[in-house]
Amino acid sequence: MKIITVCGSYKFKNEMVKITEKMALEGNCMLTPIELTKHGKDAYTEEEAEMFDKMHKEKIKISDAILVVNVNDYIGKSTKSEIEYAKSLNKEIIYYTDLTK
């Protein structure tokens, strides 16, 4: 079992939910952005969004790997910074596009 943090653009929320469920059913412990449970970052105050960003970095820190949901190879600015952070911690990087080939 791996602990995997899900990263990606919220425009791919449906894909994030589907791949998270699939990988959890394969025995992985999946950590998701809190915004998946609501309506995206716009549903929160700026302070709450900043707090969630810090929490997400902590999730990456305790994970074995991150799963980058890069539909059509799209990776936004925020996700790029999460990838760089994960690399700096020597975490495995798993790309959604590699899993769906």
Summary of the structure (lengths in Angstrom):
residues: 101
radius of gyration: 12.7
end to end distance: 22.5
largest distance: 38.6
contacts: 286
relative contact order: 0.23
helix: 58%
strand: 18%
